[in-house]
Amino acid sequence: MITSLPHQWFLWVIFYFISVDVPWISSLELYSDSQHSVLSTYKRVRRLDDFASIKDAESLIPKNYSIHEPPPTEDGSPIQVEFYVLIIGIRDIDEVHEQLTLELNLQMYWKDTRLSHLSDQMGKTWVVLNPVLINQIWHPDIFIDHVKKIEQPKLISTPASLRIYPDETIRYSARITLQMACAMDFHFYPADTQHCQVDMKSFAYSNKILRLDWREGKEASMLHDIRLPSFDVGLGNTLNFSVNTSSATYSGIRFTVILRRSISFHMLQTYFPSSLFVIISFLSFLVAPESIPGRMTLCMTTLLTLTAMFAAVRQNTPTVSYVKGLDIWMVGCMICVFFTLLEYTVLLKLRNLKPKQGKRKNRMRQQQQHHQQRQPITPIDQSGIYARIDSMRDKSTPKFSNNGVEHAQAIRIPSIKVTPIPNPEEKKKKTEQLSYKIETYCEKIIPASFLIFNMAYWPWLLLNANYFDYKEIRETHFAL
């Protein structure tokens, strides 16, 4: 009895722990269950994390997959590559070098049936893969015309993503900074509107293999209202277009960044000050012509100021071989001031003319006065040269008698015509009258010509530049 007692107590202790709900045993079971749940979750997460390792690309991509062959289609139609472009901002506009810098999100969509097994994981709407995998699968060979540089802002990793949807659609998205050349036209500067076209095309695949289009008919758009100090920004889109070459026809899409220059800057900095200087030069007509220093200084100072102003403006404008709208304004203002100065120079010349009193003119004036005092008929019996003339007539001319008295026939000598010499006082009066007429006409004609120039310049500039058509473009293509 005594020897069997410890065994009975041991059995009773075991039975007690089995029958009683001990807390630490239940916690042990809970820990075991939670560990199993964590392990299963880890396996599922690990299955997605395997996609993030380029070392596991061989297990993600089928062995018979070729990056050199485009994805097959059901009916043999061209592969549809769709784009969505979201413009974040315009970073820089370099008019001197005709460059434009854009920051945008670029998304490309295409289908690849050979990667359908990757889109079935966990029944999600899409699976996110590491964007490095894009180099291991086929992707469209898209390039952008007139690109000088493409950069991606990188903090830790490159801002790009790669998704696979259940319908075998692959989406590649990236944030890029695009620096490109833009062919600008400055004929109507500073009322010009620039159209910078961004063309995206396939480089190797013709439109029989690859066709580009916009995603769900949505064209390029802007993230927010982009405002620049010197330009109003708008968007224009082209659905798609084709480029014909000698080898094949290639598909492409295009969006256009429209930049309309704000003319208010040049109105305050160029047009308004230059107009004031031209008007100041017209005030010289109110100054008496006798005030030579004041009037001449006013005209010369205005002309030199306009020349310096336009030289500074030209340094900040693009250098082109043709005439710009601003150049026409500059030349018109300077011509008005120049003619104001020229009119005053001619006026001074006329007022300062003095007749030269030479010896020859004095002798001719004395002869004229002497002949005016002579009589038209000269008798024969006078002495001197007239007597000699009478003796010469006696030899050849018969004499006539009247009642036995002989009379000598009178000889008529014509008077000598001498060109009259104008009086200096009369000439001075005529010169003053001419200068007065020039002054009267010019003080009306020159300001009126500047007014006519303005009436012709502004309609030509704004209407030919289609400056007011920008409102229609903004309402149609601008997107918030």
C-alpha positions as CSV (number, residue, x, y, z in Angstrom):
1,M,0.0,0.0,0.0
2,I,2.7,2.4,0.9
3,T,4.8,1.7,-2.2
4,S,1.9,2.3,-4.6
5,L,0.8,5.6,-3.1
6,P,3.3,7.9,-5.0
7,H,2.2,6.4,-8.2
8,Q,-1.4,7.2,-7.4
9,W,-0.6,10.8,-6.5
10,F,1.2,11.2,-9.7
11,L,-1.7,10.0,-11.7
12,W,-4.1,12.3,-9.8
13,V,-1.8,15.3,-10.5
14,I,-1.8,14.6,-14.2
15,F,-5.5,14.1,-14.3
16,Y,-6.0,17.5,-12.4
17,F,-3.9,19.5,-14.9
18,I,-5.8,17.9,-17.8
19,S,-9.2,18.5,-16.4
20,V,-8.5,22.1,-15.1
21,D,-8.1,25.0,-17.6
22,V,-4.6,26.2,-16.8
23,P,-3.9,29.7,-18.2
24,W,-0.3,29.1,-19.3
25,I,-1.3,26.0,-21.3
26,S,-4.0,28.0,-23.2
27,S,-1.5,30.8,-23.8
28,L,0.9,28.2,-25.2
29,E,-1.8,27.0,-27.6
30,L,-2.6,30.6,-28.6
31,Y,1.1,31.3,-29.2
32,S,1.3,28.2,-31.4
33,D,-1.7,29.3,-33.4
34,S,-0.5,32.9,-33.8
35,Q,2.9,31.6,-34.9
36,H,1.3,29.5,-37.5
37,S,-0.7,32.6,-38.7
38,V,2.5,34.7,-38.8
39,L,4.3,32.1,-40.7
40,S,1.6,31.8,-43.3
41,T,1.4,35.6,-43.7
42,Y,5.2,35.7,-44.0
43,K,5.0,33.1,-46.8
44,R,2.5,35.2,-48.7
45,V,4.5,38.4,-48.2
46,R,7.6,36.6,-49.1
47,R,6.0,35.5,-52.3
48,L,5.4,39.2,-53.3
49,D,8.8,40.3,-52.0
50,D,10.4,37.8,-54.2
51,F,9.3,40.0,-57.1
52,A,11.4,42.8,-55.7
53,S,14.6,40.9,-56.1
54,I,16.2,40.9,-59.5
55,K,18.0,37.7,-58.5
56,D,14.6,36.0,-58.6
57,A,13.8,37.3,-62.1
58,E,14.4,33.9,-63.6
59,S,11.7,32.4,-61.4
60,L,9.3,35.2,-62.4
61,I,9.8,35.2,-66.1
62,P,9.2,32.0,-68.1
63,K,12.1,30.2,-69.6
64,N,10.8,30.6,-73.1
65,Y,10.3,34.3,-72.6
66,S,12.1,36.5,-75.1
67,I,12.6,40.3,-74.7
68,H,13.3,40.5,-78.5
69,E,9.9,39.5,-79.6
70,P,6.8,41.7,-79.0
71,P,3.9,40.1,-77.0
72,P,1.6,38.1,-79.2
73,T,-2.0,39.3,-79.9
74,E,-5.1,37.2,-80.5
75,D,-6.0,38.4,-83.9
76,G,-2.5,39.5,-85.0
77,S,-3.4,43.1,-84.7
78,P,-0.8,45.7,-83.7
79,I,0.1,46.0,-80.0
80,Q,-1.8,48.9,-78.5
81,V,0.5,51.1,-76.3
82,E,-1.5,53.8,-74.4
83,F,-0.1,56.9,-72.7
84,Y,-1.2,59.2,-70.0
85,V,0.8,62.4,-69.4
86,L,0.4,64.6,-66.3
87,I,2.4,67.8,-66.5
88,I,3.6,68.8,-63.0
89,G,5.2,72.1,-63.9
90,I,7.4,74.1,-66.3
91,R,10.8,74.5,-64.7
92,D,12.6,76.7,-67.3
93,I,12.0,78.6,-70.6
94,D,15.3,79.5,-72.3
95,E,14.4,81.8,-75.2
96,V,18.0,82.5,-76.1
97,H,18.8,78.8,-76.7
98,E,15.1,78.0,-77.5
99,Q,14.8,75.3,-74.8
100,L,11.9,74.2,-72.6
101,T,12.2,72.1,-69.4
102,L,9.1,70.2,-68.2
103,E,8.5,68.0,-65.2
104,L,5.8,65.4,-65.8
105,N,4.5,61.9,-64.9
106,L,4.6,59.6,-67.8
107,Q,2.5,56.4,-67.8
108,M,2.6,53.6,-70.5
109,Y,0.2,50.7,-70.8
110,W,0.5,47.6,-72.9
111,K,-0.5,43.9,-72.6
112,D,1.8,40.9,-72.4
113,T,0.0,37.6,-72.2
114,R,3.3,35.8,-71.4
115,L,3.3,37.3,-67.9
116,S,-0.3,36.4,-67.0
117,H,0.9,34.1,-64.1
118,L,2.2,37.2,-62.2
119,S,-1.2,38.9,-62.1
120,D,-2.9,36.0,-60.3
121,Q,-1.2,36.5,-57.0
122,M,-3.6,36.9,-54.0
123,G,-6.5,38.1,-56.1
124,K,-5.4,41.7,-56.0
125,T,-6.5,44.4,-58.6
126,W,-2.8,44.7,-59.5
127,V,0.6,43.5,-58.4
128,V,3.4,45.9,-57.8
129,L,6.8,44.8,-59.1
130,N,10.2,46.4,-58.8
131,P,10.7,48.8,-61.7
132,V,14.2,47.2,-62.3
133,L,12.3,44.3,-63.8
134,I,11.4,46.4,-66.7
135,N,14.8,45.6,-68.2
136,Q,14.0,41.9,-68.1
137,I,10.8,42.1,-70.0
138,W,9.7,43.4,-73.4
139,H,8.8,47.1,-73.4
140,P,8.0,49.7,-76.1
141,D,11.0,51.5,-77.6
142,I,9.5,55.0,-77.1
143,F,11.6,58.1,-77.8
144,I,10.8,61.8,-77.7
145,D,11.7,64.1,-80.6
146,H,14.1,67.0,-80.0
147,V,15.1,65.9,-76.5
148,K,18.3,67.2,-75.1
149,K,18.2,65.6,-71.6
150,I,16.0,63.4,-69.5
151,E,16.5,63.2,-65.8
152,Q,14.8,61.6,-62.9
153,P,14.8,63.2,-59.4
154,K,16.1,60.6,-57.1
155,L,16.1,60.7,-53.3
156,I,16.6,57.1,-52.2
157,S,15.3,55.2,-55.2
158,T,14.2,56.2,-58.7
159,P,10.6,57.5,-58.8
160,A,9.2,54.7,-61.0
161,S,6.7,51.9,-60.6
162,L,5.8,48.7,-62.5
163,R,2.3,47.1,-62.2
164,I,0.7,44.0,-63.6
165,Y,-3.1,44.0,-63.8
166,P,-5.3,40.9,-63.8
167,D,-6.2,41.5,-67.5
168,E,-2.4,41.0,-68.3
169,T,-1.9,44.8,-68.7
170,I,1.5,46.2,-67.7
171,R,1.8,49.7,-66.5
172,Y,5.1,51.6,-66.3
173,S,5.0,55.0,-64.6
174,A,7.9,57.4,-63.9
175,R,8.5,61.0,-62.9
176,I,10.9,62.6,-65.4
177,T,12.3,66.0,-66.0
178,L,12.4,66.7,-69.8
179,Q,14.7,69.2,-71.4
180,M,13.9,69.7,-75.1
181,A,14.4,72.0,-77.9
182,C,11.4,74.1,-79.0
183,A,11.3,75.9,-82.4
184,M,10.2,79.4,-81.4
185,D,8.9,82.2,-83.7
186,F,9.7,85.7,-82.7
187,H,8.2,87.6,-85.6
188,F,5.6,89.2,-83.4
189,Y,7.7,89.5,-80.2
190,P,6.6,90.6,-77.6
191,A,3.0,89.5,-78.5
192,D,4.2,86.1,-79.7
193,T,2.7,82.7,-78.8
194,Q,5.0,79.7,-78.8
195,H,3.9,76.2,-79.6
196,C,6.3,73.6,-78.2
197,Q,5.4,70.1,-79.6
198,V,6.3,67.0,-77.6
199,D,6.2,64.0,-80.0
200,M,6.5,60.4,-78.7
201,K,7.1,57.7,-81.3
202,S,8.3,54.2,-81.7
203,F,11.9,54.0,-83.0
204,A,12.0,50.4,-84.4
205,Y,8.5,49.1,-84.7
206,S,6.2,50.2,-87.5
207,N,2.5,50.9,-87.1
208,K,1.8,47.3,-88.2
209,I,3.5,46.0,-85.0
210,L,3.0,48.9,-82.6
211,R,0.4,51.6,-82.4
212,L,0.3,54.5,-79.9
213,D,-2.7,56.2,-78.5
214,W,-4.0,58.0,-75.4
215,R,-5.2,56.1,-72.4
216,E,-9.1,55.9,-72.4
217,G,-9.2,58.9,-74.7
218,K,-7.7,61.2,-72.0
219,E,-5.2,63.6,-73.4
220,A,-2.3,65.2,-71.6
221,S,-3.4,67.4,-68.7
222,M,-1.9,69.6,-66.0
223,L,-1.8,68.9,-62.3
224,H,-2.7,72.4,-61.3
225,D,-3.0,75.9,-62.7
226,I,0.6,76.7,-63.9
227,R,1.4,80.4,-63.7
228,L,4.6,81.8,-65.0
229,P,5.8,85.4,-64.6
230,S,6.1,86.1,-68.3
231,F,3.8,83.5,-69.9
232,D,0.3,82.2,-69.8
233,V,0.3,78.4,-70.2
234,G,-2.1,76.2,-72.1
235,L,-2.2,72.7,-73.6
236,G,-3.0,71.4,-77.1
237,N,-3.3,67.8,-77.9
238,T,-3.2,65.6,-81.0
239,L,-4.8,62.1,-80.7
240,N,-2.3,60.3,-82.9
241,F,-0.4,60.8,-86.1
242,S,1.8,58.8,-88.5
243,V,5.3,59.4,-89.7
244,N,6.1,58.1,-93.2
245,T,9.7,57.2,-94.0
246,S,11.3,55.3,-96.8
247,S,11.3,52.1,-94.8
248,A,8.0,52.1,-93.0
249,T,5.2,54.1,-91.4
250,Y,5.5,54.8,-87.6
251,S,2.8,55.7,-85.1
252,G,3.1,58.6,-82.7
253,I,1.2,60.8,-80.3
254,R,1.7,64.5,-79.6
255,F,0.9,67.1,-77.0
256,T,1.7,70.8,-77.4
257,V,2.6,73.2,-74.7
258,I,1.3,76.6,-75.6
259,L,3.1,79.6,-74.2
260,R,1.5,83.0,-74.7
261,R,3.8,85.9,-73.7
262,S,2.3,88.4,-71.2
263,I,2.7,91.7,-73.0
264,S,2.1,93.7,-69.8
265,F,5.8,93.4,-68.9
266,H,6.9,95.1,-72.1
267,M,4.1,97.6,-71.9
268,L,5.5,98.9,-68.6
269,Q,9.2,98.5,-69.4
270,T,9.4,99.4,-73.1
271,Y,6.4,100.8,-74.8
272,F,5.1,103.2,-72.2
273,P,8.6,104.8,-71.4
274,S,9.5,105.1,-75.1
275,S,6.2,106.7,-75.9
276,L,6.8,109.3,-73.2
277,F,10.3,110.1,-74.5
278,V,8.9,110.6,-78.0
279,I,6.2,113.0,-76.6
280,I,8.9,114.9,-74.7
281,S,10.8,115.4,-78.0
282,F,7.6,116.9,-79.4
283,L,7.5,119.4,-76.6
284,S,10.5,121.0,-78.2
285,F,8.1,122.6,-80.7
286,L,6.9,124.8,-77.8
287,V,10.3,126.1,-77.2
288,A,11.2,129.3,-79.2
289,P,13.7,128.6,-82.0
290,E,15.9,131.4,-80.6
291,S,16.5,129.2,-77.6
292,I,19.1,127.0,-79.3
293,P,20.7,125.3,-76.2
294,G,17.4,124.3,-74.6
295,R,15.7,123.0,-77.7
296,M,18.8,121.2,-79.1
297,T,19.6,119.6,-75.7
298,L,16.0,118.3,-75.4
299,C,16.1,116.6,-78.8
300,M,19.6,115.2,-78.4
301,T,18.9,113.9,-74.9
302,T,15.7,112.2,-75.9
303,L,17.4,110.5,-78.9
304,L,20.3,109.2,-76.9
305,T,18.0,107.9,-74.1
306,L,15.9,106.0,-76.6
307,T,19.0,104.5,-78.1
308,A,20.3,103.3,-74.7
309,M,16.9,101.9,-73.8
310,F,16.5,99.9,-76.9
311,A,20.1,98.6,-76.7
312,A,19.3,97.2,-73.2
313,V,16.1,95.7,-74.4
314,R,17.8,93.9,-77.3
315,Q,20.3,92.2,-74.9
316,N,17.3,90.4,-73.2
317,T,15.6,89.3,-76.4
318,P,16.6,86.4,-78.6
319,T,19.0,87.1,-81.5
320,V,17.3,86.3,-84.8
321,S,18.0,87.3,-88.4
322,Y,14.6,88.7,-89.1
323,V,12.8,91.8,-87.9
324,K,10.7,91.4,-84.7
325,G,7.7,93.4,-83.7
326,L,9.6,95.2,-81.0
327,D,12.3,96.2,-83.6
328,I,9.6,98.0,-85.7
329,W,8.5,99.9,-82.7
330,M,12.1,100.9,-81.8
331,V,12.8,102.2,-85.3
332,G,9.5,104.1,-85.5
333,C,10.2,105.9,-82.2
334,M,13.7,106.8,-83.2
335,I,12.6,108.1,-86.6
336,C,10.1,110.5,-85.0
337,V,12.7,111.9,-82.7
338,F,15.2,112.1,-85.5
339,F,12.9,114.1,-87.7
340,T,12.2,116.4,-84.8
341,L,15.9,117.1,-84.5
342,L,16.3,117.4,-88.3
343,E,13.5,119.9,-88.5
344,Y,15.2,122.1,-85.9
345,T,18.5,121.8,-87.6
346,V,17.1,123.0,-91.0
347,L,15.3,125.8,-89.1
348,L,18.5,127.1,-87.6
349,K,20.3,126.9,-91.0
350,L,17.6,129.1,-92.6
351,R,17.6,131.6,-89.9
352,N,21.3,132.0,-89.9
353,L,21.7,132.6,-93.7
354,K,23.3,136.0,-94.4
355,P,23.9,137.5,-98.0
356,K,27.5,138.0,-98.9
357,Q,28.3,141.7,-99.9
358,G,31.1,141.3,-102.4
359,K,32.8,144.0,-104.6
360,R,31.3,142.6,-107.8
361,K,27.7,142.9,-106.4
362,N,28.4,146.5,-105.3
363,R,29.7,147.4,-108.7
364,M,26.7,145.9,-110.4
365,R,24.4,147.7,-108.1
366,Q,26.1,151.0,-109.0
367,Q,25.9,150.4,-112.7
368,Q,22.2,149.6,-112.3
369,Q,21.6,152.9,-110.5
370,H,23.6,154.8,-113.3
371,H,21.6,153.3,-116.2
372,Q,18.3,154.0,-114.5
373,Q,19.3,157.7,-114.5
374,R,20.1,157.7,-118.3
375,Q,17.6,158.9,-120.9
376,P,16.6,156.4,-123.7
377,I,17.4,158.8,-126.6
378,T,20.8,160.4,-127.1
379,P,21.4,163.4,-129.5
380,I,24.3,163.5,-132.0
381,D,25.8,166.8,-131.0
382,Q,26.9,165.7,-127.5
383,S,30.5,165.2,-126.8
384,G,32.5,162.2,-125.8
385,I,31.5,158.8,-127.0
386,Y,28.2,160.1,-128.4
387,A,30.1,162.6,-130.7
388,R,32.2,159.8,-132.0
389,I,29.1,157.8,-132.7
390,D,27.8,160.9,-134.6
391,S,30.9,161.2,-136.7
392,M,30.7,157.5,-137.6
393,R,27.1,158.0,-138.7
394,D,28.1,161.0,-140.9
395,K,30.1,158.8,-143.2
396,S,27.4,156.3,-144.0
397,T,24.1,158.0,-143.2
398,P,22.7,160.8,-145.5
399,K,21.4,164.0,-144.0
400,F,18.0,165.4,-144.6
401,S,17.1,169.1,-144.9
402,N,14.0,170.9,-143.9
403,N,13.7,174.5,-145.2
404,G,17.5,174.5,-145.9
405,V,18.4,173.6,-142.4
406,E,20.3,170.5,-141.9
407,H,19.6,168.5,-138.8
408,A,21.4,165.6,-137.6
409,Q,19.4,162.5,-137.2
410,A,19.1,161.2,-133.7
411,I,20.5,157.8,-132.9
412,R,18.5,155.6,-130.5
413,I,20.7,153.5,-128.3
414,P,19.0,150.7,-126.4
415,S,19.3,150.7,-122.6
416,I,21.4,147.9,-121.1
417,K,19.3,145.3,-119.1
418,V,20.9,144.4,-115.8
419,T,19.7,141.6,-113.6
420,P,18.2,143.1,-110.5
421,I,20.0,142.3,-107.3
422,P,17.7,141.4,-104.4
423,N,17.7,143.5,-101.4
424,P,19.3,141.7,-98.3
425,E,16.3,142.8,-96.2
426,E,13.8,141.3,-98.6
427,K,15.8,138.1,-98.8
428,K,15.9,137.9,-95.0
429,K,12.2,138.3,-94.8
430,K,11.6,135.5,-97.3
431,T,13.9,133.2,-95.3
432,E,12.0,134.0,-92.1
433,Q,8.7,133.3,-93.8
434,L,10.0,129.9,-95.1
435,S,11.3,128.9,-91.7
436,Y,8.0,129.9,-90.1
437,K,6.1,127.7,-92.5
438,I,8.4,124.8,-91.9
439,E,7.9,125.2,-88.1
440,T,4.2,125.5,-88.4
441,Y,3.8,122.4,-90.6
442,C,6.3,120.2,-88.8
443,E,4.8,120.8,-85.4
444,K,1.6,119.2,-86.7
445,I,2.9,116.6,-89.2
446,I,5.5,114.9,-87.0
447,P,3.2,114.3,-83.9
448,A,0.4,113.2,-86.3
449,S,2.7,110.7,-88.0
450,F,3.5,109.1,-84.6
451,L,-0.2,108.9,-83.9
452,I,-0.8,107.2,-87.3
453,F,2.1,104.9,-86.6
454,N,0.4,103.7,-83.4
455,M,-2.9,103.2,-85.0
456,A,-1.3,101.0,-87.6
457,Y,1.2,99.2,-85.4
458,W,-1.0,97.8,-82.6
459,P,-3.7,96.2,-84.8
460,W,-1.0,94.7,-87.0
461,L,0.8,93.3,-84.0
462,L,-2.1,91.8,-82.0
463,L,-4.2,90.6,-84.9
464,N,-1.5,89.0,-87.0
465,A,-0.1,87.3,-83.9
466,N,-3.5,85.9,-83.0
467,Y,-2.9,87.1,-79.5
468,F,-6.6,86.9,-78.5
469,D,-7.1,83.4,-79.8
470,Y,-5.4,82.1,-76.7
471,K,-8.7,82.2,-74.7
472,E,-10.3,79.6,-76.9
473,I,-7.2,77.4,-76.5
474,R,-7.3,77.7,-72.7
475,E,-11.0,76.8,-72.4
476,T,-10.6,73.8,-74.8
477,H,-7.4,72.2,-73.8
478,F,-6.5,73.5,-70.3
479,A,-7.2,70.9,-67.6
480,L,-6.9,71.3,-63.8
